[in-house]
Amino acid sequence: MSKFRGSEILTQLTLGSATCDEPGCGCSGRMYLHSACHQDVPMWASYENGVLVLECAECGKPAAKIAVAP
């Protein structure tokens, strides 16, 4: 899937329009989320003021921030 910056808050619109980075791939919108800094390390998840925050378990850098619909 497309690469997002960890500081960018993702919404239904941004996630719904995401496409695969692999040329010619016909994937169905499934995502594999991982941090850019430590790709083989799990992530911590927390919820803050309507935003789901995923952070690298190794260094704590944000991997994704996802707005939760009201």
DSSP file (Angstrom, degrees, kcal/mol; ACC not computed):
  #  RESIDUE AA STRUCTURE BP1 BP2  ACC     N-H-->O    O-->H-N    N-H-->O    O-->H-N    TCO  KAPPA ALPHA  PHI   PSI    X-CA   Y-CA   Z-CA
    1    1 A M              0   0    0      0, 0.0    19,-0.3     0, 0.0    20,-0.2   0.000 360.0 360.0 360.0 168.3    0.0    0.0    0.0
    2    2 A S        -     0   0    0     17,-0.9     2,-0.4     1,-0.1    18,-0.1  -0.204 360.0-111.3 -59.2 151.9    1.0    3.6   -0.2
    3    3 A K        -     0   0    0     17,-0.0     2,-0.3    18,-0.0    -1,-0.1  -0.751  33.4-167.8 -90.7 132.7    3.4    4.9    2.3
    4    4 A F        -     0   0    0     -2,-0.4     2,-0.3    59,-0.2     6,-0.0  -0.884  24.9-112.9-116.0 149.8    2.1    7.4    4.9
    5    5 A R    >   -     0   0    0     -2,-0.3     3,-1.2     1,-0.1    60,-0.3  -0.602  25.0-125.8 -77.7 143.1    4.2    9.6    7.2
    6    6 A G  T 3  S+     0   0    0     56,-0.3    57,-0.2     1,-0.3    48,-0.1   0.733 108.8  54.2 -62.3 -23.8    3.7    8.6   10.9
    7    7 A S  T 3  S+     0   0    0     55,-0.1     2,-0.3    56,-0.1    -1,-0.3   0.640  86.6  97.6 -86.4 -14.2    2.7   12.2   11.8
    8    8 A E  S <  S-     0   0    0     -3,-1.2    57,-0.9     1,-0.1     2,-0.7  -0.589  74.8-132.4 -76.5 129.7   -0.1   12.4    9.2
    9    9 A I  E     -a   65   0A   0     -2,-0.3     2,-0.3    55,-0.1    57,-0.2  -0.758  23.6-146.0 -85.5 119.0   -3.6   11.7   10.6
   10   10 A L  E     -a   66   0A   0     55,-3.9    57,-3.3    -2,-0.7     2,-0.2  -0.611  17.9-174.0 -87.6 143.1   -5.2    9.2    8.3
   11   11 A T     >  -     0   0    0     -2,-0.3     4,-2.6    55,-0.2     5,-0.3  -0.674  44.7 -90.2-123.4 178.0   -9.0    9.3    7.6
   12   12 A Q  H  > S+     0   0    0     -2,-0.2     4,-2.7     1,-0.2     5,-0.2   0.892 126.7  53.4 -55.7 -40.5  -11.5    7.1    5.7
   13   13 A L  H  > S+     0   0    0      2,-0.2     4,-1.3     1,-0.2    -1,-0.2   0.938 111.7  41.8 -63.8 -48.4  -10.8    9.2    2.7
   14   14 A T  H  4 S+     0   0    0      1,-0.2     4,-0.4     2,-0.2    -2,-0.2   0.906 119.2  44.4 -69.0 -40.0   -7.1    8.8    2.7
   15   15 A L  H >< S+     0   0    0     -4,-2.6     3,-0.9     1,-0.2    -2,-0.2   0.890 112.0  53.2 -70.4 -38.1   -7.2    5.1    3.6
   16   16 A G  H 3< S+     0   0    0     -4,-2.7    -1,-0.2    -5,-0.3    -2,-0.2   0.772 111.8  45.0 -68.2 -26.2  -10.0    4.4    1.0
   17   17 A S  T 3< S+     0   0    0     -4,-1.3    -1,-0.2    -5,-0.2    -2,-0.2   0.411  85.7 121.0 -97.7   1.9   -8.0    6.0   -1.8
   18   18 A A    <   -     0   0    0     -3,-0.9     2,-0.3    -4,-0.4    -3,-0.0  -0.390  43.5-166.1 -67.1 140.7   -4.7    4.3   -1.0
   19   19 A T        -     0   0    0     -2,-0.1   -17,-0.9     1,-0.0     2,-0.1  -0.843  27.4 -89.7-124.0 164.1   -3.2    2.2   -3.7
   20   20 A C        -     0   0    0     -2,-0.3     4,-0.1   -19,-0.3     5,-0.1  -0.419  21.4-141.4 -72.5 145.1   -0.5   -0.4   -3.8
   21   21 A D  S    S+     0   0    0    -20,-0.2    -1,-0.1    -2,-0.1   -19,-0.0   0.648  78.1  96.4 -78.7 -15.9    3.1    0.7   -4.4
   22   22 A E  S >  S-     0   0    0      1,-0.1     3,-1.9     2,-0.0    -2,-0.1  -0.652  84.8-118.2 -79.2 118.2    3.7   -2.4   -6.5
   23   23 A P  T 3  S+     0   0    0      0, 0.0     3,-0.1     0, 0.0    -2,-0.1  -0.309  94.6   7.7 -58.3 133.5    3.3   -1.6  -10.2
   24   24 A G  T 3  S+     0   0    0      1,-0.3     2,-0.2    -4,-0.1    -3,-0.1   0.489  90.9 146.1  76.7   3.6    0.4   -3.6  -11.8
   25   25 A C    <   -     0   0    0     -3,-1.9    -1,-0.3     1,-0.1    -5,-0.2  -0.515  35.8-163.3 -75.2 139.4   -0.7   -5.1   -8.5
   26   26 A G        +     0   0    0     -2,-0.2    -1,-0.1    -3,-0.1    -2,-0.0  -0.117  28.7 160.3-111.6  35.6   -4.4   -5.7   -8.2
   27   27 A C        -     0   0    0      1,-0.1    -7,-0.1     2,-0.1    -2,-0.0  -0.116  45.3-122.9 -60.5 159.4   -4.5   -6.0   -4.4
   28   28 A S        -     0   0    0      1,-0.1    -1,-0.1     0, 0.0    -2,-0.0   0.071  56.6 -82.7 -97.4  23.8   -7.9   -5.5   -2.7
   29   29 A G  S    S+     0   0    0      1,-0.3     2,-0.2   -12,-0.0   -11,-0.1   0.541  80.2 146.7  90.4   6.0   -7.1   -2.7   -0.3
   30   30 A R        -     0   0    0      1,-0.0     2,-0.4     2,-0.0    -1,-0.3  -0.503  32.8-151.7 -74.5 147.8   -5.6   -4.9    2.5
   31   31 A M        -     0   0    0     -2,-0.2     2,-0.6   -30,-0.0    -1,-0.0  -0.920  20.3-156.4-125.2 147.6   -2.7   -3.3    4.4
   32   32 A Y        -     0   0    0     -2,-0.4     2,-0.5     2,-0.1    -2,-0.0  -0.968  24.5-158.2-115.5 110.3    0.3   -4.4    6.3
   33   33 A L        +     0   0    0     -2,-0.6     2,-0.3    31,-0.0    31,-0.1  -0.770  26.1 145.2 -94.9 130.6    1.2   -1.7    8.8
   34   34 A H        -     0   0    0     -2,-0.5     2,-0.1    29,-0.1     5,-0.1  -0.970  49.6 -93.9-152.4 162.7    4.7   -1.4   10.1
   35   35 A S        -     0   0    0      3,-0.4     6,-0.1     6,-0.4    28,-0.1  -0.486  22.7-136.6 -78.2 151.7    7.0    1.3   11.2
   36   36 A A  S    S+     0   0    0     -2,-0.1     3,-0.3     1,-0.1    -1,-0.1   0.769 101.7  53.4 -75.4 -26.1    9.5    2.7    8.7
   37   37 A C  S    S+     0   0    0      1,-0.2     2,-0.3    24,-0.1    -1,-0.1   0.909 125.6  14.0 -79.0 -43.8   12.3    2.7   11.3
   38   38 A H    >   +     0   0    0      3,-0.1     3,-1.7     1,-0.1    -3,-0.4  -0.743  68.2 179.1-135.0  83.7   12.1   -0.9   12.5
   39   39 A Q  T 3  S+     0   0    0     -3,-0.3    -1,-0.1    -2,-0.3    -2,-0.1   0.697  79.5  50.4 -66.1 -22.4   10.1   -3.0   10.1
   40   40 A D  T 3  S+     0   0    0     -6,-0.1    -1,-0.3     2,-0.1    -6,-0.0   0.329  93.5  91.2 -98.1   8.1   10.4   -6.3   11.9
   41   41 A V  S <  S-     0   0    0     -3,-1.7    -6,-0.4    -6,-0.1    -3,-0.1  -0.814  78.5-115.3-104.3 141.5    9.4   -4.9   15.3
   42   42 A P        -     0   0    0      0, 0.0    15,-2.2     0, 0.0     2,-0.3  -0.097  30.7-123.9 -64.2 173.0    5.8   -4.9   16.7
   43   43 A M  E     -B   56   0A   0     13,-0.2     2,-0.3    14,-0.1    13,-0.2  -0.892   6.7-128.9-121.3 152.5    4.0   -1.7   17.3
   44   44 A W  E     -B   55   0A   0     11,-2.9    11,-2.7    -2,-0.3     2,-0.4  -0.748  23.1-152.5 -91.5 145.7    2.2   -0.3   20.4
   45   45 A A  E     +B   54   0A   0     -2,-0.3     2,-0.3     9,-0.2     9,-0.2  -0.968  19.6 165.2-121.4 138.2   -1.3    1.0   19.9
   46   46 A S  E     -B   53   0A   0      7,-2.3     7,-3.3    -2,-0.4     2,-0.5  -0.947  28.2-132.6-142.9 165.1   -3.0    3.7   21.9
   47   47 A Y  E     +B   52   0A   0     -2,-0.3     2,-0.4     5,-0.2     5,-0.2  -0.985  25.2 173.7-125.0 124.3   -6.1    5.9   21.6
   48   48 A E  E >   -B   51   0A   0      3,-2.8     3,-1.2    -2,-0.5    -2,-0.0  -0.947  64.8 -32.7-136.8 113.1   -6.0    9.6   22.1
   49   49 A N  T 3  S-     0   0    0     -2,-0.4     3,-0.1     1,-0.3    -1,-0.1   0.862 126.6 -37.4  50.4  49.2   -8.8   12.1   21.5
   50   50 A G  T 3  S+     0   0    0      1,-0.2    18,-3.1    17,-0.1     2,-0.4   0.552 118.2 106.5  85.1   7.6  -10.4   10.2   18.6
   51   51 A V  E <   -BC  48  67A   0     -3,-1.2    -3,-2.8    16,-0.2     2,-0.6  -0.981  60.9-144.2-126.5 126.5   -7.1    9.1   17.0
   52   52 A L  E     -BC  47  66A   0     14,-3.2    14,-3.0    -2,-0.4     2,-0.5  -0.783  23.8-158.2 -83.5 122.2   -5.7    5.6   17.1
   53   53 A V  E     -BC  46  65A   0     -7,-3.3    -7,-2.3    -2,-0.6     2,-0.5  -0.912   9.7-166.7-111.0 125.9   -1.9    5.9   17.4
   54   54 A L  E     -BC  45  64A   0     10,-3.2     9,-3.5    -2,-0.5    10,-1.8  -0.955  14.1-178.3-111.3 125.5    0.5    3.2   16.3
   55   55 A E  E     -BC  44  62A   0    -11,-2.7   -11,-2.9    -2,-0.5     2,-0.2  -0.917  35.0 -98.4-126.5 149.5    4.1    3.5   17.4
   56   56 A C  E  >  -B   43   0A   0      5,-2.7     4,-1.8    -2,-0.3   -13,-0.2  -0.454  25.6-146.2 -62.2 128.9    7.3    1.5   16.9
   57   57 A A  T  4 S+     0   0    0    -15,-2.2    -1,-0.2    -2,-0.2   -14,-0.1   0.670  95.1  53.2 -73.3 -15.9    7.8   -0.7   20.0
   58   58 A E  T  4 S+     0   0    0    -16,-0.3    -1,-0.2   -20,-0.1   -15,-0.1   0.929 131.4   2.7 -83.1 -51.1   11.6   -0.3   19.6
   59   59 A C  T  4 S-     0   0    0      2,-0.1    -2,-0.2   -21,-0.1    -1,-0.0   0.533  90.1-120.2-120.1  -9.0   12.1    3.5   19.4
   60   60 A G     <  +     0   0    0     -4,-1.8    -3,-0.1     1,-0.3     3,-0.1   0.494  57.2 149.1  84.4   2.9    8.6    4.9   20.0
   61   61 A K        -     0   0    0     -6,-0.1    -5,-2.7     1,-0.1    -1,-0.3  -0.464  56.1-103.0 -69.4 142.7    8.4    6.8   16.7
   62   62 A P  E     - C   0  55A   0      0, 0.0   -56,-0.3     0, 0.0    -7,-0.3  -0.462  36.0-179.9 -67.7 134.2    4.8    7.1   15.3
   63   63 A A  E     -     0   0A   0     -9,-3.5     2,-0.3     1,-0.4    -8,-0.2   0.745  68.6  -6.6 -99.9 -35.7    4.1    4.7   12.4
   64   64 A A  E     - C   0  54A   0    -10,-1.8   -10,-3.2   -58,-0.1     2,-0.4  -0.978  48.5-158.9-160.1 147.4    0.4    5.8   11.9
   65   65 A K  E     -aC   9  53A   0    -57,-0.9   -55,-3.9    -2,-0.3     2,-0.5  -0.992  19.5-169.6-127.6 121.8   -2.3    8.0   13.3
   66   66 A I  E     -aC  10  52A   0    -14,-3.0   -14,-3.2    -2,-0.4     2,-0.2  -0.954  18.7-132.9-121.7 120.9   -5.8    7.0   12.3
   67   67 A A  E     - C   0  51A   0    -57,-3.3     2,-0.5    -2,-0.5   -16,-0.2  -0.517  21.1-138.9 -70.2 132.0   -8.9    9.2   12.9
   68   68 A V        -     0   0    0    -18,-3.1    -1,-0.1    -2,-0.2   -57,-0.0  -0.820  20.9-117.1 -95.8 128.5  -11.7    7.1   14.4
   69   69 A A              0   0    0     -2,-0.5   -19,-0.0     1,-0.2    -1,-0.0  -0.340 360.0 360.0 -64.4 141.8  -15.2    8.0   13.0
   70   70 A P              0   0    0      0, 0.0    -1,-0.2     0, 0.0    -2,-0.0   0.500 360.0 360.0 -68.4 360.0  -17.6    9.4   15.6
